[in-house]
């Protein structure tokens, strides 16, 4: 059982300001001396980067579609261990979930699974008394969701605030904050959402500080903290990466922890910012030594690299710089040619291609990538079609796609995945030790992926990175 104080910050719809409020609350409580655990509902990688900046702890995702509802409370307990307070930022509107799956993966479902009170952030810029009807509807829609208060955002004036508070007082819903419009707290966006922290570290820090100041001025932090403390005990035990890896080998050959601490290089830096904290925790639990490097700056892979993971991000924004780092591109080619495991997701897939928007990339895969006007976004179900560095044939996973690029051809002679939902198709490339795909998968849902990668790495002799 856990008594971690906790709040879920939700909204009626996207664009209401919940990211600003949630991040501001995280930063304000952290600056007040509390240890704050930050969580994000859904698969999004970008918001957790701002959460980490606000709290000094890893931002973590809670996605009931990717990991299953039964994993949410254990993952939450794992991520919030040692914290004084947990703040969970919702996704989209409070009741919006995976399309066609009812409440699955919605903020409401996560709030119920965590037995957490919900604070609704309402964009009040174009309404007054009608706000009461809106909030009443959200509060009464699902009686299992405890909508415990409202924070009014984009309030125009003192008089506007008075009208809003009077309406909500009639509705019996406490107002826990009222925030004026403040351009300095806004975070710039582009084609896939907010610009990641790694690309604007100093400006991002300034934005987070401004958000904290705005929240301190406009919100009742004492009441919000008391509300968080009102959350009941949360039953269950924390997710444990070592136990997850051990359980992943039940009924199979081999030990849970591979011998020799194989070095698994993981791409980071501004071009590759999309990753889940649990991935490196699982690799470490499986016996690997995780070495992070920056493909924009480092001309060599980490010493002793036996496997490579290149996650998601924005390589299209850095195509020229990535291309200019020819020594590292050659090192990646050498590693792939040696048969070492190379696992690439989305941005990593593009980096392994021949070209990206005409700029030479690594050329490991016989494919070319380019930017597109079309956004590909959504949850997917898939099955591994053949044994590879990441999964054995027949392994079923849930993942998501999130990109505005096109790879031609999208599938190689040996595809990485056979998509089974929402449409049946093949996708990605398996080539030697390379597994490259657009699909983002949360390894906490399938810890065998981390263990298999670590085991494959242990089977390879270290290949010292070269610079020419």
VEXVO-499236 format. One record per residue (C-alpha): residue number from 1; residue in one letter; y negated, x, z negated. Coordinates in steps of 0.05 Angstrom, whole numbers, plus 32768, in hexadecimal, padded with zeros to 4 digits. Each point is the difference from the previous one (the first is absolute). Last residue first. Layout:
% residues N
{seq:NUM	type:a	north:Y	east:X	up:Z}
...
END
This chain:
% residues 468
{seq:468	type:x	north:7F6F	east:82F5	up:8323}
{seq:467	type:x	north:7FF6	east:7FEF	up:7FB7}
{seq:466	type:x	north:8046	east:7FF6	up:7FE8}
{seq:465	type:x	north:801E	east:7FD6	up:7FC9}
{seq:464	type:x	north:803E	east:801D	up:7FDF}
{seq:463	type:x	north:803D	east:7FD5	up:800F}
{seq:462	type:x	north:8028	east:7FF5	up:7FC1}
{seq:461	type:x	north:804A	east:7FF6	up:8010}
{seq:460	type:x	north:8012	east:7FB7	up:8009}
{seq:459	type:x	north:8034	east:7FDA	up:7FD7}
{seq:458	type:x	north:7FCF	east:7FF6	up:7FC7}
{seq:457	type:x	north:7FD1	east:7FDB	up:8030}
{seq:456	type:x	north:8037	east:7FCF	up:8013}
{seq:455	type:x	north:800C	east:7FF3	up:7FB6}
{seq:454	type:x	north:7FB5	east:7FF5	up:7FF3}
{seq:453	type:x	north:7FFB	east:7FD0	up:803B}
{seq:452	type:x	north:803E	east:7FDA	up:7FE9}
{seq:451	type:x	north:7FE5	east:7FFB	up:7FB9}
{seq:450	type:x	north:7FBD	east:7FE6	up:8017}
{seq:449	type:x	north:801F	east:7FCC	up:802E}
{seq:448	type:x	north:8034	east:7FED	up:7FCB}
{seq:447	type:x	north:7FC6	east:7FE7	up:7FD6}
{seq:446	type:x	north:7FFC	east:7FBF	up:8029}
{seq:445	type:x	north:7FCC	east:7FD1	up:7FE3}
{seq:444	type:x	north:7FDD	east:803A	up:7FDD}
{seq:443	type:x	north:7FFE	east:8020	up:8046}
{seq:442	type:x	north:7FC8	east:7FD2	up:8018}
{seq:441	type:x	north:8006	east:7FFF	up:804C}
{seq:440	type:x	north:7FC8	east:8008	up:8033}
{seq:439	type:x	north:8019	east:7FF3	up:8047}
{seq:438	type:x	north:7FDD	east:8023	up:8039}
{seq:437	type:x	north:803D	east:802D	up:8008}
{seq:436	type:x	north:8018	east:8048	up:8002}
{seq:435	type:x	north:8043	east:801B	up:7FE7}
{seq:434	type:x	north:800A	east:8048	up:8016}
{seq:433	type:x	north:803F	east:8027	up:7FEE}
{seq:432	type:x	north:8019	east:8000	up:8048}
{seq:431	type:x	north:7FD8	east:7FC9	up:8022}
{seq:430	type:x	north:7FF8	east:7FBB	up:7FE2}
{seq:429	type:x	north:7FC3	east:7FDC	up:801D}
{seq:428	type:x	north:7FDD	east:7FBF	up:7FF0}
{seq:427	type:x	north:800A	east:7FB7	up:800F}
{seq:426	type:x	north:8035	east:7FCE	up:8018}
{seq:425	type:x	north:7FF2	east:7FB6	up:8007}
{seq:424	type:x	north:8010	east:7FBD	up:7FDF}
{seq:423	type:x	north:7FC2	east:7FDB	up:7FE9}
{seq:422	type:x	north:7FE9	east:7FEB	up:7FBA}
{seq:421	type:x	north:8030	east:801C	up:7FEB}
{seq:420	type:x	north:803D	east:8027	up:8017}
{seq:419	type:x	north:7FE1	east:8042	up:8016}
{seq:418	type:x	north:8033	east:8033	up:8014}
{seq:417	type:x	north:7FE8	east:8041	up:7FE4}
{seq:416	type:x	north:7FFB	east:804A	up:8012}
{seq:415	type:x	north:8010	east:7FFA	up:804A}
{seq:414	type:x	north:8031	east:8030	up:8022}
{seq:413	type:x	north:7FE9	east:8007	up:8049}
{seq:412	type:x	north:7FBA	east:7FFA	up:7FE4}
{seq:411	type:x	north:7FD7	east:7FC3	up:7FEE}
{seq:410	type:x	north:7FB6	east:7FF3	up:8008}
{seq:409	type:x	north:7FFE	east:8025	up:8042}
{seq:408	type:x	north:7FC5	east:8004	up:8001}
{seq:407	type:x	north:7FDF	east:7FFC	up:7FBB}
{seq:406	type:x	north:7FC8	east:7FCE	up:7FF5}
{seq:405	type:x	north:7FCA	east:8005	up:7FCB}
{seq:404	type:x	north:7FDB	east:7FCD	up:7FD6}
{seq:403	type:x	north:802E	east:8005	up:7FC4}
{seq:402	type:x	north:801F	east:7FDD	up:7FC4}
{seq:401	type:x	north:804B	east:7FF2	up:8002}
{seq:400	type:x	north:8027	east:7FEA	up:7FC2}
{seq:399	type:x	north:8043	east:800D	up:7FE1}
{seq:398	type:x	north:8040	east:7FDE	up:7FE9}
{seq:397	type:x	north:8040	east:8027	up:8004}
{seq:396	type:x	north:8048	east:7FF9	up:8015}
{seq:395	type:x	north:802D	east:803D	up:8004}
{seq:394	type:x	north:8033	east:7FF3	up:8038}
{seq:393	type:x	north:8004	east:8048	up:8017}
{seq:392	type:x	north:7FF2	east:8031	up:7FC9}
{seq:391	type:x	north:7FB7	east:800D	up:7FED}
{seq:390	type:x	north:7FCA	east:8035	up:7FFF}
{seq:389	type:x	north:801A	east:803C	up:8027}
{seq:388	type:x	north:8027	east:7FD4	up:8030}
{seq:387	type:x	north:803F	east:7FD6	up:8007}
{seq:386	type:x	north:7FF6	east:7FCC	up:8036}
{seq:385	type:x	north:7FE0	east:7FBC	up:800A}
{seq:384	type:x	north:7FDB	east:7FFD	up:7FBD}
{seq:383	type:x	north:7FF0	east:7FB6	up:7FF3}
{seq:382	type:x	north:7FBC	east:7FDE	up:7FFE}
{seq:381	type:x	north:7FD7	east:7FC9	up:7FE0}
{seq:380	type:x	north:7FB6	east:8001	up:800D}
{seq:379	type:x	north:7FBF	east:7FEE	up:7FDE}
{seq:378	type:x	north:7FC1	east:7FFD	up:8028}
{seq:377	type:x	north:7FC9	east:8022	up:8028}
{seq:376	type:x	north:7FF8	east:8019	up:8047}
{seq:375	type:x	north:7FB6	east:8000	up:8010}
{seq:374	type:x	north:7FF0	east:7FFD	up:804A}
{seq:373	type:x	north:7FC6	east:8026	up:801D}
{seq:372	type:x	north:802C	east:803D	up:800A}
{seq:371	type:x	north:7FFC	east:804A	up:7FF0}
{seq:370	type:x	north:8030	east:802E	up:8025}
{seq:369	type:x	north:8044	east:8020	up:7FF6}
{seq:368	type:x	north:802E	east:8028	up:802E}
{seq:367	type:x	north:804C	east:8008	up:7FFB}
{seq:366	type:x	north:8036	east:8034	up:800A}
{seq:365	type:x	north:8002	east:8011	up:7FB5}
{seq:364	type:x	north:7FF6	east:8045	up:7FE2}
{seq:363	type:x	north:7FC2	east:800A	up:8029}
{seq:362	type:x	north:7FD6	east:8016	up:7FC5}
{seq:361	type:x	north:7FBF	east:7FE0	up:8015}
{seq:360	type:x	north:7FD7	east:800E	up:803E}
{seq:359	type:x	north:7FC1	east:7FD5	up:8005}
{seq:358	type:x	north:8001	east:7FCB	up:8036}
{seq:357	type:x	north:7FF6	east:7FC5	up:7FD1}
{seq:356	type:x	north:803A	east:801B	up:7FD7}
{seq:355	type:x	north:802E	east:802E	up:8027}
{seq:354	type:x	north:8048	east:801A	up:8000}
{seq:353	type:x	north:8014	east:7FD7	up:7FC3}
{seq:352	type:x	north:8011	east:801D	up:7FBC}
{seq:351	type:x	north:7FB9	east:7FF1	up:7FE6}
{seq:350	type:x	north:8006	east:7FB8	up:8018}
{seq:349	type:x	north:8040	east:7FF5	up:7FD9}
{seq:348	type:x	north:7FE0	east:801F	up:7FC3}
{seq:347	type:x	north:7FC7	east:7FCE	up:8005}
{seq:346	type:x	north:8035	east:7FC9	up:8001}
{seq:345	type:x	north:8036	east:801B	up:7FD3}
{seq:344	type:x	north:8021	east:8044	up:800B}
{seq:343	type:x	north:8040	east:801D	up:7FE2}
{seq:342	type:x	north:8014	east:8047	up:8015}
{seq:341	type:x	north:8044	east:8017	up:7FE9}
{seq:340	type:x	north:8010	east:8048	up:8017}
{seq:339	type:x	north:8023	east:8006	up:8043}
{seq:338	type:x	north:7FE2	east:8044	up:800F}
{seq:337	type:x	north:7FD8	east:7FE2	up:803A}
{seq:336	type:x	north:7FDC	east:7FD3	up:7FCE}
{seq:335	type:x	north:7FEB	east:803C	up:7FD6}
{seq:334	type:x	north:7FEA	east:8028	up:803D}
{seq:333	type:x	north:7FD7	east:7FC5	up:801B}
{seq:332	type:x	north:7FDF	east:7FF8	up:7FBD}
{seq:331	type:x	north:7FEF	east:804A	up:7FFE}
{seq:330	type:x	north:7FE4	east:7FFC	up:8046}
{seq:329	type:x	north:7FD2	east:7FC7	up:7FEB}
{seq:328	type:x	north:7FEB	east:8029	up:7FC4}
{seq:327	type:x	north:7FEB	east:803B	up:802C}
{seq:326	type:x	north:7FDD	east:7FD1	up:8032}
{seq:325	type:x	north:7FCE	east:7FE4	up:7FCD}
{seq:324	type:x	north:7FD1	east:7FEB	up:8037}
{seq:323	type:x	north:802A	east:7FC2	up:800E}
{seq:322	type:x	north:7FF7	east:7FE8	up:7FB9}
{seq:321	type:x	north:7FB5	east:800B	up:8005}
{seq:320	type:x	north:7FFB	east:7FDB	up:8043}
{seq:319	type:x	north:802B	east:7FC6	up:7FE8}
{seq:318	type:x	north:7FDA	east:7FF7	up:7FBF}
{seq:317	type:x	north:7FEC	east:7FB7	up:8003}
{seq:316	type:x	north:803F	east:7FEE	up:8026}
{seq:315	type:x	north:8028	east:8022	up:7FC8}
{seq:314	type:x	north:7FEC	east:7FC8	up:7FD1}
{seq:313	type:x	north:8035	east:7FF8	up:7FCB}
{seq:312	type:x	north:804A	east:7FF8	up:7FF9}
{seq:311	type:x	north:8036	east:802F	up:7FE7}
{seq:310	type:x	north:8019	east:8044	up:8018}
{seq:309	type:x	north:803D	east:8016	up:7FD8}
{seq:308	type:x	north:801F	east:8044	up:8010}
{seq:307	type:x	north:8041	east:8020	up:7FEB}
{seq:306	type:x	north:8018	east:8047	up:7FEF}
{seq:305	type:x	north:7FBD	east:8021	up:7FF4}
{seq:304	type:x	north:8008	east:8044	up:7FDF}
{seq:303	type:x	north:7FB6	east:8010	up:7FFE}
{seq:302	type:x	north:7FD4	east:7FC4	up:800D}
{seq:301	type:x	north:7FF4	east:7FF3	up:804A}
{seq:300	type:x	north:7FCE	east:8030	up:801F}
{seq:299	type:x	north:7FBC	east:7FF9	up:8020}
{seq:298	type:x	north:7FE5	east:7FD6	up:7FC7}
{seq:297	type:x	north:7FBD	east:7FDD	up:800C}
{seq:296	type:x	north:8007	east:7FBF	up:8026}
{seq:295	type:x	north:804B	east:7FFC	up:7FF4}
{seq:294	type:x	north:7FF3	east:7FFF	up:7FB5}
{seq:293	type:x	north:803B	east:8014	up:7FD3}
{seq:292	type:x	north:8027	east:7FE0	up:7FC7}
{seq:291	type:x	north:803E	east:8023	up:7FE5}
{seq:290	type:x	north:8036	east:7FD3	up:7FE0}
{seq:289	type:x	north:8039	east:8026	up:7FE0}
{seq:288	type:x	north:803E	east:7FD6	up:8009}
{seq:287	type:x	north:8034	east:7FED	up:7FCB}
{seq:286	type:x	north:8009	east:7FB5	up:800C}
{seq:285	type:x	north:7FCE	east:7FF2	up:7FC9}
{seq:284	type:x	north:7FCD	east:8029	up:8025}
{seq:283	type:x	north:800C	east:7FD9	up:803F}
{seq:282	type:x	north:7FFB	east:7FBF	up:7FD9}
{seq:281	type:x	north:7FBF	east:8014	up:7FDF}
{seq:280	type:x	north:7FE4	east:8016	up:8044}
{seq:279	type:x	north:800F	east:7FBC	up:801D}
{seq:278	type:x	north:7FEA	east:7FDA	up:7FC2}
{seq:277	type:x	north:7FB8	east:8014	up:800A}
{seq:276	type:x	north:7FFE	east:7FD8	up:8041}
{seq:275	type:x	north:7FE1	east:8022	up:803C}
{seq:274	type:x	north:7FC9	east:7FF5	up:8033}
{seq:273	type:x	north:7FCC	east:8038	up:7FFF}
{seq:272	type:x	north:8015	east:8029	up:803C}
{seq:271	type:x	north:7FC3	east:8015	up:8028}
{seq:270	type:x	north:7FD4	east:800F	up:7FC3}
{seq:269	type:x	north:8031	east:802E	up:7FDE}
{seq:268	type:x	north:804A	east:7FF7	up:7FF6}
{seq:267	type:x	north:8041	east:8011	up:8023}
{seq:266	type:x	north:803D	east:8007	up:7FD3}
{seq:265	type:x	north:802C	east:803E	up:8002}
{seq:264	type:x	north:8045	east:7FF7	up:7FE1}
{seq:263	type:x	north:8018	east:8041	up:7FE0}
{seq:262	type:x	north:8049	east:7FFC	up:7FEB}
{seq:261	type:x	north:800B	east:8003	up:7FB4}
{seq:260	type:x	north:8043	east:8025	up:8002}
{seq:259	type:x	north:8031	east:7FC8	up:7FF4}
{seq:258	type:x	north:7FF9	east:7FB6	up:8011}
{seq:257	type:x	north:7FF7	east:7FCF	up:7FC7}
{seq:256	type:x	north:8027	east:7FBF	up:8005}
{seq:255	type:x	north:8042	east:8024	up:800D}
{seq:254	type:x	north:802A	east:7FF6	up:803E}
{seq:253	type:x	north:802F	east:7FCD	up:801F}
{seq:252	type:x	north:7FEF	east:7FB7	up:7FFC}
{seq:251	type:x	north:8012	east:7FC7	up:7FD2}
{seq:250	type:x	north:7FC0	east:8005	up:7FD8}
{seq:249	type:x	north:7FD2	east:8030	up:8025}
{seq:248	type:x	north:7FC0	east:7FD6	up:7FFC}
{seq:247	type:x	north:800B	east:7FF5	up:7FB5}
{seq:246	type:x	north:7FF2	east:8049	up:7FF2}
{seq:245	type:x	north:7FC0	east:7FFE	up:802A}
{seq:244	type:x	north:7FE6	east:7FC2	up:7FDC}
{seq:243	type:x	north:8012	east:801F	up:7FBD}
{seq:242	type:x	north:7FD8	east:803E	up:8011}
{seq:241	type:x	north:7FC6	east:7FD6	up:801B}
{seq:240	type:x	north:7FFD	east:7FD6	up:7FC0}
{seq:239	type:x	north:7FE4	east:7FB9	up:8005}
{seq:238	type:x	north:7FE7	east:7FE9	up:7FBC}
{seq:237	type:x	north:802A	east:7FD0	up:7FD7}
{seq:236	type:x	north:7FFD	east:7FB5	up:7FFA}
{seq:235	type:x	north:7FD7	east:7FCB	up:7FDD}
{seq:234	type:x	north:7FB5	east:7FFC	up:8005}
{seq:233	type:x	north:7FE0	east:7FED	up:7FBE}
{seq:232	type:x	north:7FC9	east:7FCD	up:8006}
{seq:231	type:x	north:7FBC	east:800D	up:8021}
{seq:230	type:x	north:7FC8	east:7FF2	up:7FCD}
{seq:229	type:x	north:7FED	east:8049	up:7FFE}
{seq:228	type:x	north:7FE6	east:7FFB	up:8048}
{seq:227	type:x	north:7FD5	east:7FC5	up:7FEB}
{seq:226	type:x	north:7FE3	east:8028	up:7FC7}
{seq:225	type:x	north:7FF0	east:8038	up:8031}
{seq:224	type:x	north:7FDD	east:7FCE	up:802E}
{seq:223	type:x	north:7FD9	east:7FE3	up:7FC6}
{seq:222	type:x	north:7FE8	east:8045	up:7FEA}
{seq:221	type:x	north:7FF0	east:8013	up:8048}
{seq:220	type:x	north:7FD2	east:7FC4	up:800A}
{seq:219	type:x	north:7FEB	east:800F	up:8047}
{seq:218	type:x	north:7FBD	east:800B	up:8022}
{seq:217	type:x	north:7FE6	east:8041	up:7FE5}
{seq:216	type:x	north:8042	east:8023	up:7FF5}
{seq:215	type:x	north:801A	east:7FE7	up:8042}
{seq:214	type:x	north:7FC4	east:801A	up:8026}
{seq:213	type:x	north:8004	east:8044	up:7FDD}
{seq:212	type:x	north:804A	east:8006	up:8010}
{seq:211	type:x	north:7FF4	east:7FED	up:8049}
{seq:210	type:x	north:7FC9	east:8035	up:8004}
{seq:209	type:x	north:802F	east:8034	up:7FE3}
{seq:208	type:x	north:8035	east:7FEC	up:8033}
{seq:207	type:x	north:7FCE	east:8006	up:8039}
{seq:206	type:x	north:7FE9	east:8045	up:7FE9}
{seq:205	type:x	north:8049	east:8017	up:7FFC}
{seq:204	type:x	north:800C	east:7FE6	up:8046}
{seq:203	type:x	north:7FC2	east:8025	up:801A}
{seq:202	type:x	north:801B	east:8041	up:7FE4}
{seq:201	type:x	north:8047	east:7FF7	up:8018}
{seq:200	type:x	north:7FF2	east:7FE3	up:8045}
{seq:199	type:x	north:803E	east:800C	up:802A}
{seq:198	type:x	north:8031	east:8007	up:7FC6}
{seq:197	type:x	north:7FE6	east:7FBE	up:7FE3}
{seq:196	type:x	north:8019	east:7FD8	up:803B}
{seq:195	type:x	north:7FD0	east:7FDA	up:802D}
{seq:194	type:x	north:800A	east:7FB6	up:7FF0}
{seq:193	type:x	north:8026	east:7FD5	up:8030}
{seq:192	type:x	north:802B	east:8010	up:803C}
{seq:191	type:x	north:7FCB	east:8001	up:8037}
{seq:190	type:x	north:7FC6	east:8019	up:7FD7}
{seq:189	type:x	north:7FE2	east:7FF5	up:7FBB}
{seq:188	type:x	north:7FC8	east:801A	up:7FD6}
{seq:187	type:x	north:8001	east:7FF4	up:7FB4}
{seq:186	type:x	north:7FCA	east:7FD4	up:7FE2}
{seq:185	type:x	north:7FE6	east:8010	up:7FBB}
{seq:184	type:x	north:7FBC	east:8017	up:8019}
{seq:183	type:x	north:7FF5	east:7FBF	up:8025}
{seq:182	type:x	north:7FFA	east:7FD8	up:7FBE}
{seq:181	type:x	north:8000	east:7FB4	up:8003}
{seq:180	type:x	north:7FFD	east:7FE6	up:7FB9}
{seq:179	type:x	north:803D	east:7FFC	up:7FD4}
{seq:178	type:x	north:8011	east:7FC9	up:7FCE}
{seq:177	type:x	north:8036	east:800A	up:7FCC}
{seq:176	type:x	north:8033	east:7FE0	up:7FD2}
{seq:175	type:x	north:7FF1	east:7FB8	up:8012}
{seq:174	type:x	north:8030	east:7FD5	up:7FD9}
{seq:173	type:x	north:8021	east:7FC5	up:8023}
{seq:172	type:x	north:7FF5	east:7FBB	up:7FE0}
{seq:171	type:x	north:7FEC	east:7FDD	up:8040}
{seq:170	type:x	north:7FBE	east:7FE9	up:7FE2}
{seq:169	type:x	north:7FF3	east:8049	up:7FEB}
{seq:168	type:x	north:8010	east:8013	up:8047}
{seq:167	type:x	north:7FC8	east:7FD5	up:801A}
{seq:166	type:x	north:7FCE	east:8019	up:7FCC}
{seq:165	type:x	north:8012	east:8048	up:800E}
{seq:164	type:x	north:7FF4	east:7FF8	up:804B}
{seq:163	type:x	north:7FBE	east:7FDD	up:7FF6}
{seq:162	type:x	north:7FE7	east:8035	up:7FCF}
{seq:161	type:x	north:8017	east:8038	up:802E}
{seq:160	type:x	north:7FD7	east:7FE3	up:803A}
{seq:159	type:x	north:7FC3	east:7FFC	up:7FD2}
{seq:158	type:x	north:8009	east:8049	up:7FEC}
{seq:157	type:x	north:8004	east:8013	up:8049}
{seq:156	type:x	north:802E	east:800A	up:803C}
{seq:155	type:x	north:8045	east:8008	up:7FE2}
{seq:154	type:x	north:802B	east:802C	up:802D}
{seq:153	type:x	north:803D	east:7FFB	up:7FD2}
{seq:152	type:x	north:8011	east:7FD0	up:7FC8}
{seq:151	type:x	north:8037	east:8018	up:7FD2}
{seq:150	type:x	north:802E	east:7FC7	up:7FEB}
{seq:149	type:x	north:802F	east:7FF4	up:7FC6}
{seq:148	type:x	north:8046	east:7FF3	up:7FE6}
{seq:147	type:x	north:8027	east:7FEA	up:803E}
{seq:146	type:x	north:8045	east:7FFF	up:7FE0}
{seq:145	type:x	north:802F	east:7FF5	up:803A}
{seq:144	type:x	north:803C	east:7FD6	up:7FEB}
{seq:143	type:x	north:7FD7	east:7FC1	up:800A}
{seq:142	type:x	north:7FFC	east:800E	up:804B}
{seq:141	type:x	north:7FC8	east:7FDD	up:8026}
{seq:140	type:x	north:7FD8	east:7FEE	up:7FC2}
{seq:139	type:x	north:7FD7	east:8040	up:7FF7}
{seq:138	type:x	north:7FF5	east:800A	up:804B}
{seq:137	type:x	north:7FE8	east:7FB9	up:8009}
{seq:136	type:x	north:7FD4	east:8002	up:7FC3}
{seq:135	type:x	north:7FE1	east:8041	up:8019}
{seq:134	type:x	north:7FEC	east:7FE1	up:8043}
{seq:133	type:x	north:7FE8	east:7FBF	up:7FE0}
{seq:132	type:x	north:7FD6	east:8027	up:7FCE}
{seq:131	type:x	north:7FE2	east:802C	up:8037}
{seq:130	type:x	north:7FE6	east:7FC1	up:8021}
{seq:129	type:x	north:7FC8	east:7FFF	up:7FCD}
{seq:128	type:x	north:7FDE	east:803D	up:8021}
{seq:127	type:x	north:8016	east:801A	up:8043}
{seq:126	type:x	north:7FF0	east:8033	up:8036}
{seq:125	type:x	north:7FFF	east:8043	up:7FDB}
{seq:124	type:x	north:8034	east:7FED	up:7FCC}
{seq:123	type:x	north:8036	east:8030	up:8017}
{seq:122	type:x	north:8033	east:7FF1	up:7FC9}
{seq:121	type:x	north:8028	east:8034	up:7FDA}
{seq:120	type:x	north:8038	east:7FDC	up:7FDB}
{seq:119	type:x	north:801A	east:801F	up:7FBF}
{seq:118	type:x	north:804A	east:7FF6	up:7FF7}
{seq:117	type:x	north:8027	east:8007	up:7FBE}
{seq:116	type:x	north:8041	east:8027	up:8005}
{seq:115	type:x	north:8048	east:7FEA	up:7FF6}
{seq:114	type:x	north:8013	east:803B	up:802D}
{seq:113	type:x	north:802E	east:7FD6	up:802C}
{seq:112	type:x	north:7FCD	east:7FC8	up:7FFE}
{seq:111	type:x	north:7FC6	east:802D	up:8014}
{seq:110	type:x	north:802C	east:801E	up:8038}
{seq:109	type:x	north:800F	east:7FBB	up:801B}
{seq:108	type:x	north:7FB7	east:7FEC	up:7FFF}
{seq:107	type:x	north:7FEC	east:8040	up:8023}
{seq:106	type:x	north:802F	east:7FED	up:8038}
{seq:105	type:x	north:803D	east:802A	up:8014}
{seq:104	type:x	north:802C	east:7FC2	up:8007}
{seq:103	type:x	north:7FD9	east:7FC0	up:7FF4}
{seq:102	type:x	north:801D	east:7FDC	up:803D}
{seq:101	type:x	north:8027	east:802E	up:802D}
{seq:100	type:x	north:7FE6	east:7FED	up:8045}
{seq:99	type:x	north:7FC8	east:8033	up:7FFF}
{seq:98	type:x	north:8006	east:802F	up:7FC5}
{seq:97	type:x	north:7FD0	east:7FE7	up:7FCA}
{seq:96	type:x	north:7FBD	east:7FDD	up:7FF8}
{seq:95	type:x	north:7FF9	east:7FDB	up:7FBE}
{seq:94	type:x	north:7FC8	east:802A	up:7FE1}
{seq:93	type:x	north:7FDE	east:800E	up:8042}
{seq:92	type:x	north:8007	east:8044	up:8021}
{seq:91	type:x	north:8022	east:8032	up:7FD1}
{seq:90	type:x	north:7FF8	east:8007	up:7FB5}
{seq:89	type:x	north:7FE5	east:803A	up:7FD7}
{seq:88	type:x	north:8028	east:800D	up:7FC1}
{seq:87	type:x	north:7FDD	east:801E	up:7FC3}
{seq:86	type:x	north:802B	east:801E	up:7FCA}
{seq:85	type:x	north:7FE5	east:8013	up:7FBB}
{seq:84	type:x	north:800E	east:8033	up:7FCA}
{seq:83	type:x	north:802E	east:8029	up:802C}
{seq:82	type:x	north:803A	east:802B	up:7FEA}
{seq:81	type:x	north:8031	east:7FE1	up:8032}
{seq:80	type:x	north:7FDA	east:7FD5	up:8032}
{seq:79	type:x	north:8024	east:8018	up:803E}
{seq:78	type:x	north:8046	east:7FF9	up:7FE3}
{seq:77	type:x	north:7FF1	east:7FBC	up:7FE2}
{seq:76	type:x	north:7FE4	east:7FE8	up:8042}
{seq:75	type:x	north:803D	east:801A	up:8025}
{seq:74	type:x	north:802E	east:7FDC	up:7FCF}
{seq:73	type:x	north:7FD7	east:7FC0	up:8006}
{seq:72	type:x	north:8001	east:8001	up:804C}
{seq:71	type:x	north:8048	east:8013	up:800C}
{seq:70	type:x	north:801D	east:7FBA	up:7FF9}
{seq:69	type:x	north:7FCF	east:7FE3	up:8032}
{seq:68	type:x	north:801C	east:802D	up:8037}
{seq:67	type:x	north:7FE6	east:8044	up:8015}
{seq:66	type:x	north:7FE0	east:7FF5	up:8044}
{seq:65	type:x	north:7FF4	east:7FB5	up:7FF9}
{seq:64	type:x	north:7FED	east:8002	up:7FB6}
{seq:63	type:x	north:7FCC	east:8035	up:800B}
{seq:62	type:x	north:7FE0	east:8021	up:7FC4}
{seq:61	type:x	north:7FDC	east:803F	up:8015}
{seq:60	type:x	north:7FE9	east:803A	up:7FD4}
{seq:59	type:x	north:7FBF	east:8027	up:7FF8}
{seq:58	type:x	north:8010	east:8043	up:7FE0}
{seq:57	type:x	north:7FD7	east:8010	up:7FC2}
{seq:56	type:x	north:7FB9	east:801B	up:7FFA}
{seq:55	type:x	north:7FE7	east:7FB9	up:7FF6}
{seq:54	type:x	north:7FC9	east:7FF3	up:8033}
{seq:53	type:x	north:8017	east:8034	up:8033}
{seq:52	type:x	north:8047	east:7FE6	up:7FFA}
{seq:51	type:x	north:7FE7	east:7FB9	up:800D}
{seq:50	type:x	north:7FDA	east:8018	up:803D}
{seq:49	type:x	north:8040	east:801E	up:801C}
{seq:48	type:x	north:8025	east:7FC1	up:7FEC}
{seq:47	type:x	north:7FD2	east:7FD9	up:802F}
{seq:46	type:x	north:8017	east:8027	up:803D}
{seq:45	type:x	north:804C	east:7FFB	up:7FFE}
{seq:44	type:x	north:8008	east:7FB4	up:800A}
{seq:43	type:x	north:8047	east:7FE6	up:7FF8}
{seq:42	type:x	north:7FF1	east:7FC5	up:7FD3}
{seq:41	type:x	north:7FE4	east:7FF6	up:7FBA}
{seq:40	type:x	north:7FDA	east:803D	up:7FE8}
{seq:39	type:x	north:8008	east:8021	up:7FBD}
{seq:38	type:x	north:7FD4	east:802C	up:7FD3}
{seq:37	type:x	north:8013	east:8018	up:7FBA}
{seq:36	type:x	north:7FC4	east:800C	up:7FD3}
{seq:35	type:x	north:7FFC	east:8031	up:7FC6}
{seq:34	type:x	north:7FC5	east:7FE7	up:7FD9}
{seq:33	type:x	north:7FC3	east:802B	up:7FEE}
{seq:32	type:x	north:7FC7	east:7FD3	up:8015}
{seq:31	type:x	north:7FFC	east:8027	up:8042}
{seq:30	type:x	north:8047	east:7FE8	up:800E}
{seq:29	type:x	north:7FEC	east:7FB8	up:7FF1}
{seq:28	type:x	north:7FC6	east:8005	up:8030}
{seq:27	type:x	north:8029	east:8023	up:8036}
{seq:26	type:x	north:8039	east:7FCD	up:7FFF}
{seq:25	type:x	north:7FCE	east:7FC6	up:7FFC}
{seq:24	type:x	north:7FD9	east:801B	up:803C}
{seq:23	type:x	north:8040	east:8009	up:8028}
{seq:22	type:x	north:8014	east:7FB8	up:7FF2}
{seq:21	type:x	north:7FBB	east:7FE5	up:800E}
{seq:20	type:x	north:7FF5	east:8026	up:8041}
{seq:19	type:x	north:8047	east:7FF1	up:8018}
{seq:18	type:x	north:7FF8	east:7FB7	up:7FEC}
{seq:17	type:x	north:7FC1	east:7FF7	up:8029}
{seq:16	type:x	north:800A	east:7FBD	up:8023}
{seq:15	type:x	north:8013	east:8020	up:8042}
{seq:14	type:x	north:8047	east:7FE6	up:8000}
{seq:13	type:x	north:8008	east:7FBA	up:7FE5}
{seq:12	type:x	north:8000	east:7FD7	up:7FC0}
{seq:11	type:x	north:7FFF	east:803F	up:7FD6}
{seq:10	type:x	north:802C	east:8027	up:7FCF}
{seq:9	type:x	north:7FF9	east:8034	up:7FC9}
{seq:8	type:x	north:8040	east:8001	up:7FD6}
{seq:7	type:x	north:7FF6	east:8016	up:7FB8}
{seq:6	type:x	north:802B	east:8027	up:7FD0}
{seq:5	type:x	north:8009	east:8016	up:7FB8}
{seq:4	type:x	north:8043	east:8026	up:7FFB}
{seq:3	type:x	north:802C	east:7FDB	up:7FCE}
{seq:2	type:x	north:8042	east:8018	up:801A}
{seq:1	type:x	north:8047	east:7FE8	up:7FF1}
END
